């Protein structure tokens, strides 16, 4: 722990050289150590400086004090109890205590078993120090119990050193064994000695409020708390008063004499002021105004006049007050009639003379001010708020007047306000609704109120709205106040809802161009004219099937499909992959059936795939078809039943049409 604090001070010395700090790092560390000693907690550490460096020093020095104290407690428990069972909980607070207790126990055990105090166990640097200290301390105590032969005589010293062949740095205890003086411990080489850090291993006897400082072969205790201003720490660890007067560190001016006191000093003026003067902070003599500082220094009927260093009392002459003047004889004071002597004293209002004063009888709407002695206008709006006018009150000289806010007009009584019907002046472009104190413009369906003036109605372009692309399935046309939808010219017609486009079934309406030998097949937006002929050795059964004729035991004939059936499918582009579009299988199945299905022709682009099922098979989309295209697929089903193989062929014509078209809205084309 002491090593960490030393490294911190080395680093912070460099940091202090780079910037001007208001407080030294040593004071920051002392504050942290004092807080840790007094409160045994570093979580709520009060900061004494805004410097981040000072805060780090405070925290580390505080934590070091706590960890040193906890480590010392752990070492003492190991020495006193010989075990660390009481610290078995191993909480955050007892972690350091238990570590030092365990490591000290390890050192004591090594001593008891006669093992060397220096071991190579990877238990950590601090644990190694504590373990070695407890082990060496046990060895030193054992040596003190033995007769100290090397302190008896010089011959004894020589004899023991001879037993060690002079290799010991301090002393030899016999049998080629070296030992160290008090305050040192034996190094791993068995002959050299190094200093014991009593502060680290808890072997110091420093009192509370003192900090242990390690020295070569010993230690010393130093006060953690400074003596305070005006005191200094002596070598005996006591506080002594500093004589600022003797050391010349006082700030007394040349007109003052320094006098030392406990922990401070006083500045006494060299020159003493006489009677009637007082000395200021600079030693100057200032005259005292006795007429102000004393109560009634003169007798009744006299007035006080201050002089330098003293004062005089003079007889009081006749002095008439305000509103009075001396009579012609100069013997007494008589009243002044201000209403007669002063021209227009009340500013047009009636004047009433009084003893020593006067009063103005103010007209309605005015009030007499006894200080300025004038008739001042009464602000009725301020004196009677909310009681004179319904809306707004404006003060005037001697009266007031009422006014109304926007949307109202003054009533006949001059105080109340009536609603103004703004709609009578037709302020709106379409519809107007009068409301109390205002009006509201609104628009007919298909129009919206302008954000600029709030009165003009603008057409709503329904096709350009965020949802306009979904109003019409094909194309949207905006009209004033409304809209309408349209469909492609060929193959579609507008649905009843006026928005969707429905495919025209040309095969039903008879608008196709197929011949009598062809069949009409409707597709999205158009139609196909279809016809087929059965191959040789087949006969046509119905409109979509060909069946094989009798084979007369011809092997080649038996390998031909038993039945050829034509199927017509249509769907739009971009249908999802793996969508099943066709199923194929026997009309009924029996146990032991072996069914295989495969596309034998027409799938050169790999857009379709087959999949076996228990009762047959299915054909699904294998690749995304993103453009219109026609496919003529041959789907073969091979059925092995009772040892006989029968083949069925399905001619599947797939017509992939364009998805329902949609034209983006362009208002410039409308």
ROSE-963158 format. One record per residue (C-alpha): x, z, y; residue in one letter. Coordinates in pm, whole numbers, always signed. Each point is the difference from the previous one (the first is absolute). Layout:
<atoms>
[atom [X Z Y] "a"] ...
</atoms>
This chain:
<atoms>
[atom [+0 +0 +0] "x"] [atom [+282 +89 +242] "x"] [atom [+162 -339 -71] "x"] [atom [-322 -181 +99] "x"] [atom [-23 +184 +335] "x"] [atom [+368 -74 +71] "x"] [atom [-55 -369 -64] "x"] [atom [-304 +4 +228] "x"] [atom [+200 +152 +286] "x"] [atom [+275 -257 -48] "x"] [atom [-252 -282 +24] "x"] [atom [-188 +150 +293] "x"] [atom [+323 +48 +193] "x"] [atom [+39 -377 -9] "x"] [atom [-364 -49 +103] "x"] [atom [+39 +236 +294] "x"] [atom [+292 -202 +126] "x"] [atom [-223 -308 +22] "x"] [atom [-278 +146 +218] "x"] [atom [-73 +282 +238] "x"] [atom [-190 +279 -178] "x"] [atom [-167 +283 +185] "x"] [atom [+74 +250 -280] "x"] [atom [+298 +39 -233] "x"] [atom [-26 -60 -374] "x"] [atom [+135 +351 -59] "x"] [atom [-299 +145 +185] "x"] [atom [-233 -225 -202] "x"] [atom [+155 +129 -323] "x"] [atom [-17 +363 +115] "x"] [atom [-367 -43 +85] "x"] [atom [-69 -146 -347] "x"] [atom [+196 +279 -171] "x"] [atom [-181 +270 +200] "x"] [atom [-341 -149 -81] "x"] [atom [+86 -18 -371] "x"] [atom [+125 +364 +4] "x"] [atom [-299 +136 +195] "x"] [atom [-285 -200 -153] "x"] [atom [+145 -113 -338] "x"] [atom [-176 -333 +56] "x"] [atom [+114 -333 +145] "x"] [atom [-332 -188 -15] "x"] [atom [-121 +104 +348] "x"] [atom [+333 -19 +179] "x"] [atom [-48 +4 +383] "x"] [atom [+205 -274 +168] "x"] [atom [+228 +108 +285] "x"] [atom [+101 -353 +101] "x"] [atom [-147 -350 -2] "x"] [atom [+321 -125 -166] "x"] [atom [-44 -130 -357] "x"] [atom [+356 +113 -77] "x"] [atom [-78 +357 +110] "x"] [atom [-313 +3 -217] "x"] [atom [+202 -110 -308] "x"] [atom [+261 +275 +66] "x"] [atom [-278 +261 +42] "x"] [atom [-165 -97 -327] "x"] [atom [+322 -22 -204] "x"] [atom [+141 +331 +131] "x"] [atom [-335 +171 -62] "x"] [atom [-22 -141 -355] "x"] [atom [+364 +101 -64] "x"] [atom [-76 +363 +97] "x"] [atom [-303 +8 -232] "x"] [atom [+188 -164 -289] "x"] [atom [+302 +231 +45] "x"] [atom [-233 +300 +3] "x"] [atom [-189 -120 -308] "x"] [atom [+329 -77 -179] "x"] [atom [+134 +347 +83] "x"] [atom [-322 +154 -139] "x"] [atom [+41 -199 -322] "x"] [atom [+363 +111 -42] "x"] [atom [-96 +366 +59] "x"] [atom [-279 -26 -262] "x"] [atom [+246 -142 -252] "x"] [atom [+248 +281 +76] "x"] [atom [-261 +281 -1] "x"] [atom [-239 -111 -277] "x"] [atom [+223 -229 -206] "x"] [atom [-290 -246 -44] "x"] [atom [-224 -227 +209] "x"] [atom [-333 +51 -181] "x"] [atom [-170 +125 +316] "x"] [atom [+57 -344 +153] "x"] [atom [-150 -189 -295] "x"] [atom [-277 -150 +213] "x"] [atom [+259 -218 +174] "x"] [atom [-220 -80 +301] "x"] [atom [+127 -185 +309] "x"] [atom [+85 +332 +170] "x"] [atom [+197 +137 -299] "x"] [atom [+171 -323 -106] "x"] [atom [+329 +72 +181] "x"] [atom [-17 +371 -94] "x"] [atom [-42 -81 -369] "x"] [atom [+275 -264 +7] "x"] [atom [+256 +246 +145] "x"] [atom [-120 +273 -241] "x"] [atom [+39 -232 -302] "x"] [atom [+340 -130 +113] "x"] [atom [+129 +355 +64] "x"] [atom [-121 +103 -347] "x"] [atom [+189 -301 -138] "x"] [atom [+321 +118 +169] "x"] [atom [-43 +360 -123] "x"] [atom [-58 -125 -356] "x"] [atom [+317 -215 +18] "x"] [atom [+197 +310 +106] "x"] [atom [-148 +214 -279] "x"] [atom [+84 -262 -262] "x"] [atom [+355 -37 +132] "x"] [atom [-57 -361 +102] "x"] [atom [+175 -151 +305] "x"] [atom [-188 +36 +328] "x"] [atom [+57 -368 +80] "x"] [atom [-208 -228 -221] "x"] [atom [-86 -370 +12] "x"] [atom [-375 +38 -40] "x"] [atom [-205 -237 +223] "x"] [atom [-216 +277 +146] "x"] [atom [+52 -91 +367] "x"] [atom [+251 +100 +265] "x"] [atom [-181 +311 +126] "x"] [atom [-72 +124 -355] "x"] [atom [+369 -46 -87] "x"] [atom [+101 +210 +304] "x"] [atom [-245 +282 -80] "x"] [atom [+88 +0 -372] "x"] [atom [+377 +13 +71] "x"] [atom [-43 +274 +262] "x"] [atom [-199 +226 -237] "x"] [atom [+248 -71 -282] "x"] [atom [+306 +73 +219] "x"] [atom [-166 +311 +145] "x"] [atom [-50 +131 -355] "x"] [atom [+363 -70 -88] "x"] [atom [+120 +174 +318] "x"] [atom [-214 +306 -73] "x"] [atom [+145 +14 -351] "x"] [atom [+352 -16 +137] "x"] [atom [-68 +288 +242] "x"] [atom [-90 +219 -302] "x"] [atom [+343 -69 -159] "x"] [atom [+314 +187 +115] "x"] [atom [+143 -200 +290] "x"] [atom [+353 -15 -128] "x"] [atom [+115 -254 +255] "x"] [atom [-55 +255 +282] "x"] [atom [+204 +286 -155] "x"] [atom [+358 -96 +60] "x"] [atom [+212 -295 +91] "x"] [atom [+139 +0 -352] "x"] [atom [-357 -21 -129] "x"] [atom [-74 -298 +223] "x"] [atom [+307 -178 -117] "x"] [atom [-79 +77 -359] "x"] [atom [-354 -139 +27] "x"] [atom [+112 -307 +192] "x"] [atom [+260 -57 -265] "x"] [atom [-277 +4 -258] "x"] [atom [-165 -288 +188] "x"] [atom [+333 -180 +60] "x"] [atom [-66 +18 +378] "x"] [atom [-281 -258 -8] "x"] [atom [-268 +221 +164] "x"] [atom [-80 -72 +368] "x"] [atom [-117 +361 +66] "x"] [atom [+68 +238 -289] "x"] [atom [+45 +22 -380] "x"] [atom [-208 +239 -213] "x"] [atom [+200 -56 -319] "x"] [atom [-25 -214 -308] "x"] [atom [+70 -314 +203] "x"] [atom [-325 +61 +201] "x"] [atom [-20 -38 +378] "x"] [atom [-237 +174 +240] "x"] [atom [-80 -32 +371] "x"] [atom [-20 +247 +286] "x"] [atom [-336 +125 +123] "x"] [atom [-195 -277 +174] "x"] [atom [+151 -276 -217] "x"] [atom [-79 -154 -339] "x"] [atom [+214 -170 -262] "x"] [atom [+3 -379 -3] "x"] [atom [-47 -198 -324] "x"] [atom [+379 -38 -38] "x"] [atom [+18 +377 -74] "x"] [atom [+270 +74 +257] "x"] [atom [-117 -111 +347] "x"] [atom [-253 +195 +210] "x"] [atom [-272 -116 +242] "x"] [atom [-216 +184 +251] "x"] [atom [-340 +140 -109] "x"] [atom [-285 -85 +238] "x"] [atom [-166 +343 +7] "x"] [atom [-273 -139 +227] "x"] [atom [-98 -264 -256] "x"] [atom [-1 +221 -311] "x"] [atom [-178 +290 +176] "x"] [atom [+292 +244 -17] "x"] [atom [-13 +89 +371] "x"] [atom [-144 +323 +143] "x"] [atom [-124 -144 +330] "x"] [atom [-297 +177 +152] "x"] [atom [-329 -151 +110] "x"] [atom [+42 -206 +316] "x"] [atom [+362 -82 -91] "x"] [atom [+143 -322 -137] "x"] [atom [+273 -8 -262] "x"] [atom [+310 -207 +91] "x"] [atom [+254 -63 -276] "x"] [atom [+373 +60 +71] "x"] [atom [+312 -45 -210] "x"] [atom [-16 +273 -266] "x"] [atom [-289 +181 +169] "x"] [atom [-297 -44 +235] "x"] [atom [-141 +130 +326] "x"] [atom [-352 +70 +132] "x"] [atom [-112 -146 +332] "x"] [atom [-322 +63 +192] "x"] [atom [-249 -283 -36] "x"] [atom [-189 +87 +318] "x"] [atom [+196 -33 +324] "x"] [atom [+42 +303 +224] "x"] [atom [-201 -168 +276] "x"] [atom [+78 -88 +360] "x"] [atom [+247 +236 +165] "x"] [atom [+157 +125 -327] "x"] [atom [+282 -114 -227] "x"] [atom [+82 +64 -366] "x"] [atom [+309 +215 -66] "x"] [atom [+234 -15 -297] "x"] [atom [-182 +305 -142] "x"] [atom [-323 -206 -14] "x"] [atom [-158 +197 +290] "x"] [atom [-148 -116 +331] "x"] [atom [+188 +84 +321] "x"] [atom [-119 -44 +359] "x"] [atom [+173 -279 +197] "x"] [atom [+121 +113 +344] "x"] [atom [-93 -311 +199] "x"] [atom [+148 +150 +317] "x"] [atom [+340 +52 -162] "x"] [atom [+8 -334 -181] "x"] [atom [-118 -184 +312] "x"] [atom [-293 -180 -168] "x"] [atom [-262 +134 +245] "x"] [atom [-168 -216 +266] "x"] [atom [-4 +244 +293] "x"] [atom [+58 -164 +341] "x"] [atom [+272 +92 +249] "x"] [atom [-243 +228 +187] "x"] [atom [-66 +206 -319] "x"] [atom [+193 +241 -220] "x"] [atom [-29 -19 -383] "x"] [atom [-112 +315 -188] "x"] [atom [+10 -6 -384] "x"] [atom [-300 +122 -205] "x"] [atom [-67 +15 -376] "x"] [atom [-44 -360 -113] "x"] [atom [-11 -136 +357] "x"] [atom [+115 +61 +362] "x"] [atom [-138 +45 +351] "x"] [atom [+96 -155 +334] "x"] [atom [+0 +262 +280] "x"] [atom [+25 -113 +365] "x"] [atom [+319 +100 +179] "x"] [atom [-172 +22 +345] "x"] [atom [-284 +252 +46] "x"] [atom [-279 -104 +239] "x"] [atom [-116 +241 +271] "x"] [atom [-350 +131 +70] "x"] [atom [-258 -270 +69] "x"] [atom [+175 -257 -222] "x"] [atom [-21 -98 -368] "x"] [atom [+271 -171 -206] "x"] [atom [-81 -331 -174] "x"] [atom [+146 -136 -325] "x"] [atom [+301 -147 +184] "x"] [atom [+87 +329 +170] "x"] [atom [-134 -101 +343] "x"] [atom [-188 +254 +216] "x"] [atom [-354 -117 +85] "x"] [atom [-218 +162 +270] "x"] [atom [-305 +194 -123] "x"] [atom [-329 -77 +179] "x"] [atom [-134 +354 +27] "x"] [atom [-325 -126 +156] "x"] [atom [-79 -171 -332] "x"] [atom [+170 +224 -255] "x"] [atom [-143 +326 +141] "x"] [atom [-364 +106 +36] "x"] [atom [-87 +98 +360] "x"] [atom [+346 +62 +143] "x"] [atom [-148 +32 +355] "x"] [atom [-265 +235 +140] "x"] [atom [-360 -94 +66] "x"] [atom [-35 -237 +299] "x"] [atom [+354 -137 -45] "x"] [atom [+135 -316 -162] "x"] [atom [+321 -30 -205] "x"] [atom [+275 -242 +112] "x"] [atom [+287 -59 -246] "x"] [atom [+362 +3 +125] "x"] [atom [+336 -60 -176] "x"] [atom [+60 +309 -211] "x"] [atom [-302 +184 +142] "x"] [atom [-339 -39 +178] "x"] [atom [-181 +110 +324] "x"] [atom [-359 +106 +75] "x"] [atom [-178 -146 +308] "x"] [atom [-332 +90 +162] "x"] [atom [-284 -234 -104] "x"] [atom [-152 -206 +292] "x"] [atom [-369 -112 +21] "x"] [atom [-65 -296 -230] "x"] [atom [-356 -134 -33] "x"] [atom [-108 -145 -329] "x"] [atom [-156 -334 -76] "x"] [atom [-326 -56 +187] "x"] [atom [+97 +244 +280] "x"] [atom [+203 -18 +322] "x"] [atom [+114 +250 +266] "x"] [atom [-232 +71 +286] "x"] [atom [+105 -82 +354] "x"] [atom [+142 +352 +43] "x"] [atom [+202 -39 -318] "x"] [atom [-121 +333 -132] "x"] [atom [-225 -97 -292] "x"] [atom [-104 -285 -227] "x"] [atom [-335 -176 +50] "x"] [atom [-184 -255 -221] "x"] [atom [+50 -373 +52] "x"] [atom [-323 -210 +5] "x"] [atom [+128 -303 -199] "x"] [atom [-338 -177 +34] "x"] [atom [+53 -28 +380] "x"] [atom [+374 -34 +36] "x"] [atom [+73 -249 -277] "x"] [atom [-144 -348 +31] "x"] [atom [-218 -107 -300] "x"] [atom [+145 +276 -222] "x"] [atom [-262 -58 -275] "x"] [atom [+15 -381 +5] "x"] [atom [-358 -62 +111] "x"] [atom [-151 +292 -191] "x"] [atom [-150 +312 +166] "x"] [atom [+254 +271 +103] "x"] [atom [-62 +380 -25] "x"] [atom [+252 +236 +172] "x"] [atom [+100 +324 -175] "x"] [atom [+236 +290 +86] "x"] [atom [+349 -131 -46] "x"] [atom [-127 -317 -158] "x"] [atom [-281 -256 -14] "x"] [atom [-220 -173 -252] "x"] [atom [-137 -352 -29] "x"] [atom [-362 -50 -105] "x"] [atom [+43 -311 -213] "x"] [atom [-264 -267 -53] "x"] [atom [-146 -82 -347] "x"] [atom [+262 -148 -230] "x"] [atom [+284 +197 +164] "x"] [atom [+153 +346 -62] "x"] [atom [+202 +223 +235] "x"] [atom [+362 +66 -107] "x"] [atom [+103 +347 +120] "x"] [atom [+371 -89 -26] "x"] [atom [+5 -331 +185] "x"] [atom [-309 +102 +206] "x"] [atom [-146 -347 -35] "x"] [atom [-318 -146 -150] "x"] [atom [+107 -185 -312] "x"] [atom [-206 -249 -199] "x"] [atom [-160 +141 -319] "x"] [atom [+68 -218 -304] "x"] [atom [-346 +24 -155] "x"] [atom [+109 -213 -298] "x"] [atom [+265 +259 -91] "x"] [atom [-210 +306 +78] "x"] [atom [-304 -117 -197] "x"] [atom [+137 -225 -278] "x"] [atom [-267 -181 -203] "x"] [atom [-287 +144 +199] "x"] [atom [-27 -241 +294] "x"] [atom [+34 -349 -152] "x"] [atom [-94 -134 -343] "x"] [atom [+318 -210 -30] "x"] [atom [+264 -4 +276] "x"] [atom [+25 +215 +314] "x"] [atom [+205 -105 +307] "x"] [atom [+69 +252 +276] "x"] [atom [-50 -94 +368] "x"] [atom [+55 +195 +321] "x"] [atom [-277 +260 +10] "x"] [atom [-186 -153 -294] "x"] [atom [+34 -208 -320] "x"] [atom [-138 -316 -164] "x"] [atom [-84 -95 -360] "x"] [atom [+91 -317 -191] "x"] [atom [-51 -130 -355] "x"] [atom [+230 -129 -271] "x"] [atom [-4 -361 -121] "x"] [atom [-329 -91 -164] "x"] [atom [-212 +227 +221] "x"] [atom [-149 -15 +350] "x"] [atom [-82 +282 +241] "x"] [atom [-357 +126 -20] "x"] [atom [-232 +40 +296] "x"] [atom [+84 +372 +36] "x"] [atom [+365 -88 +73] "x"] [atom [+127 +235 -275] "x"] [atom [-112 -128 -341] "x"] [atom [+97 -329 -169] "x"] [atom [-227 -253 -174] "x"] [atom [+108 -241 -274] "x"] [atom [+75 -356 +119] "x"] [atom [-136 -282 -221] "x"] [atom [+298 -237 +2] "x"] [atom [-174 -247 -235] "x"] [atom [-224 -115 +288] "x"] [atom [+303 -182 +144] "x"] [atom [+63 -176 -340] "x"] [atom [+365 +102 -41] "x"] [atom [+13 -111 -367] "x"] [atom [+26 -356 -131] "x"] [atom [-255 +60 -279] "x"] [atom [-173 +337 -55] "x"] [atom [+11 +314 +223] "x"] [atom [-115 +357 -77] "x"] [atom [-26 +254 +279] "x"] [atom [+130 +349 -88] "x"] [atom [+5 +315 +207] "x"] [atom [+264 -48 +266] "x"] [atom [+123 -332 -133] "x"] [atom [-97 -308 -203] "x"] [atom [+109 -163 -324] "x"] [atom [+40 -371 -69] "x"] [atom [-54 -127 -355] "x"] [atom [-3 -339 -164] "x"] [atom [-220 -191 -237] "x"] [atom [+100 -54 -363] "x"] [atom [+308 -221 -33] "x"] [atom [+145 +110 +334] "x"] [atom [+222 +290 +108] "x"] [atom [+61 +175 +331] "x"] [atom [+314 -106 +188] "x"] [atom [+276 +260 +22] "x"] [atom [+95 -129 +346] "x"] [atom [-314 +78 +203] "x"] [atom [-237 +162 -251] "x"] [atom [-289 -216 +124] "x"] [atom [+66 -352 -132] "x"] [atom [-104 -95 -356] "x"] [atom [+245 -214 -194] "x"] [atom [-70 -197 -317] "x"] [atom [+130 +165 -320] "x"] [atom [+205 -247 -204] "x"] [atom [-113 +123 -342] "x"] [atom [+233 -246 -170] "x"] [atom [+307 +153 +173] "x"] [atom [-85 +362 -90] "x"] [atom [+224 +176 -257] "x"] [atom [-282 -50 -250] "x"] [atom [-76 -353 +123] "x"] [atom [+194 -158 -282] "x"] [atom [-251 +149 -246] "x"] [atom [-317 -94 +191] "x"] [atom [-3 -354 -135] "x"] [atom [+128 -100 -341] "x"] [atom [+131 -338 +127] "x"] [atom [-7 -49 +376] "x"] [atom [-133 +201 +295] "x"] [atom [-130 -154 +327] "x"] [atom [-50 +221 +305] "x"] [atom [-303 -57 +226] "x"] [atom [-111 +183 +318] "x"] [atom [-136 +332 -120] "x"] [atom [+25 -90 -370] "x"] [atom [+181 -214 -263] "x"] [atom [-74 -230 -295] "x"] [atom [+180 -92 -324] "x"] [atom [+69 -340 -156] "x"] [atom [+117 -127 -340] "x"] [atom [+211 -298 -115] "x"] [atom [-178 -331 +35] "x"] [atom [+19 -87 -371] "x"] [atom [-78 +220 -299] "x"] [atom [-139 +306 +184] "x"] [atom [-313 +110 +184] "x"] [atom [-70 +302 +222] "x"] [atom [-165 +289 -183] "x"] [atom [-323 +169 +107] "x"] [atom [+194 +281 +169] "x"] [atom [+147 -256 +241] "x"] [atom [+357 +114 -71] "x"] [atom [+99 -83 -358] "x"] [atom [+67 -349 -141] "x"] [atom [-163 -87 -331] "x"] [atom [+127 -268 -235] "x"] [atom [-234 -299 -36] "x"] [atom [-70 -71 -369] "x"] [atom [+9 -379 +15] "x"] [atom [-95 -14 -367] "x"] [atom [-332 +172 +76] "x"] [atom [-76 -170 +330] "x"] [atom [+81 -342 -146] "x"] [atom [+249 -81 +274] "x"] [atom [+281 -72 -251] "x"] [atom [+130 -346 -91] "x"] [atom [+32 +39 -378] "x"] [atom [-117 -286 -227] "x"] [atom [-253 +32 -281] "x"] [atom [+279 +29 -257] "x"] [atom [+160 +287 +190] "x"] [atom [-108 +360 +42] "x"] [atom [+18 +171 +339] "x"] [atom [+193 +331 +22] "x"] [atom [-23 +194 +325] "x"] [atom [+313 +161 +152] "x"] [atom [+56 +193 +319] "x"] [atom [-46 -244 +289] "x"] [atom [-48 -305 -223] "x"] [atom [-74 -131 -354] "x"] [atom [+164 -174 -297] "x"] [atom [-135 -288 -211] "x"] [atom [+86 +74 -363] "x"] [atom [-22 -201 -321] "x"] [atom [+165 +15 -336] "x"] [atom [+8 -194 -331] "x"] [atom [+56 +145 -343] "x"] [atom [+315 -121 -176] "x"] [atom [-5 -193 -329] "x"] [atom [-139 +178 -302] "x"] [atom [-212 +223 +232] "x"] [atom [-361 -17 +99] "x"] [atom [-157 +131 +324] "x"] [atom [-227 +301 -38] "x"] [atom [-172 +99 +324] "x"] [atom [+145 -58 +344] "x"] [atom [+332 +184 -41] "x"] [atom [+93 +1 -370] "x"] [atom [+160 -231 -258] "x"] [atom [-4 +84 -373] "x"] [atom [+232 -139 -268] "x"] [atom [-149 -232 -263] "x"] [atom [+55 +53 -372] "x"] [atom [+364 -43 -94] "x"] [atom [-38 -122 -360] "x"] [atom [+290 +224 -101] "x"] [atom [+240 -166 +243] "x"] [atom [+286 +240 +76] "x"] [atom [+54 -138 +350] "x"] [atom [-369 +31 +78] "x"] [atom [-9 +362 -111] "x"] [atom [+270 +91 +252] "x"] [atom [-213 -129 +288] "x"] [atom [-219 +246 +198] "x"] [atom [-337 +66 -159] "x"] [atom [-168 +1 +341] "x"] [atom [+98 -114 +351] "x"] [atom [-195 +165 +281] "x"] [atom [+24 -85 +371] "x"] [atom [-19 +278 +262] "x"] [atom [-1 -29 +380] "x"] [atom [+131 +282 +224] "x"] [atom [+43 +25 +373] "x"] [atom [+140 +278 +221] "x"] [atom [+169 +21 +342] "x"] [atom [+374 +15 +69] "x"] [atom [+200 +325 +8] "x"] [atom [-200 +183 -264] "x"] [atom [+195 +301 -131] "x"] [atom [+249 -40 -282] "x"] [atom [-115 +117 -347] "x"] [atom [-363 -86 +84] "x"] [atom [-171 -101 -327] "x"] [atom [-168 -340 +40] "x"] [atom [-88 -99 -362] "x"] [atom [-69 +169 -336] "x"] [atom [+11 -172 -340] "x"] [atom [-73 +123 -353] "x"] [atom [-208 -57 -314] "x"] [atom [-372 +69 +15] "x"] [atom [+52 +283 -245] "x"] [atom [+299 +166 -162] "x"] [atom [+63 +126 -353] "x"] [atom [+268 +239 -122] "x"] [atom [+329 -177 -56] "x"] [atom [-47 -267 +270] "x"] [atom [+326 -121 +153] "x"] [atom [-63 -152 +343] "x"] [atom [+253 -175 +222] "x"] [atom [-71 -157 +340] "x"] [atom [+236 -217 +206] "x"] [atom [+0 -250 +287] "x"] [atom [+117 -327 -148] "x"] [atom [-22 -228 +304] "x"] [atom [-58 -6 +376] "x"] [atom [+201 +316 +88] "x"] [atom [+321 -169 +107] "x"] [atom [+18 +214 +320] "x"] [atom [-41 +326 -195] "x"] [atom [-297 +110 +212] "x"] [atom [-192 +134 -304] "x"] [atom [+74 +222 -299] "x"] [atom [-177 +107 -322] "x"] [atom [-32 +340 -159] "x"] [atom [-109 +87 -354] "x"] [atom [-304 +224 -41] "x"] [atom [-147 +158 -318] "x"] [atom [-294 -241 +12] "x"] [atom [+180 -305 +138] "x"] [atom [+195 -47 +321] "x"] [atom [-22 -36 +375] "x"] [atom [+158 -229 +258] "x"] [atom [+98 +147 +337] "x"] [atom [+182 -101 +320] "x"] [atom [+379 +38 -36] "x"] [atom [+116 -125 +343] "x"] [atom [-158 +0 +344] "x"] [atom [-174 -332 +73] "x"] [atom [+14 -40 +379] "x"] [atom [-123 -358 +40] "x"] [atom [-292 -204 -139] "x"] [atom [+81 -158 -335] "x"] [atom [-178 -128 -317] "x"] [atom [+120 +98 -349] "x"] [atom [-100 -147 -338] "x"] [atom [+101 +262 -256] "x"] [atom [-12 -28 -379] "x"] [atom [-54 +342 -157] "x"] [atom [+37 +11 -380] "x"] [atom [-129 +279 -224] "x"] [atom [+133 +18 -359] "x"] [atom [-205 +213 -241] "x"] [atom [+134 +97 -343] "x"] [atom [-288 +128 -210] "x"] [atom [+7 +38 -380] "x"] [atom [+322 -199 -12] "x"] [atom [-143 -297 +187] "x"] [atom [+116 -102 +349] "x"] [atom [-260 -135 +240] "x"] [atom [+84 -134 +349] "x"] [atom [-228 -4 +307] "x"] [atom [+90 -174 +323] "x"] [atom [-136 +86 +346] "x"] [atom [+48 -257 +277] "x"] [atom [-10 +217 +314] "x"] [atom [-19 -184 +332] "x"] [atom [+95 +236 +283] "x"] [atom [-77 -103 +360] "x"] [atom [+184 +226 +250] "x"] [atom [-157 -45 +343] "x"] [atom [+114 +115 +344] "x"] [atom [-110 +349 +97] "x"] [atom [-299 +10 +232] "x"] [atom [+149 -149 +316] "x"] [atom [+25 +200 +318] "x"] [atom [+93 -148 +339] "x"] [atom [+183 +235 +245] "x"] [atom [-187 +47 +323] "x"] [atom [+142 -182 +303] "x"] [atom [-200 +55 +321] "x"] [atom [+169 -305 +160] "x"] [atom [-173 -229 -249] "x"] [atom [-347 +135 +78] "x"] 
</atoms>
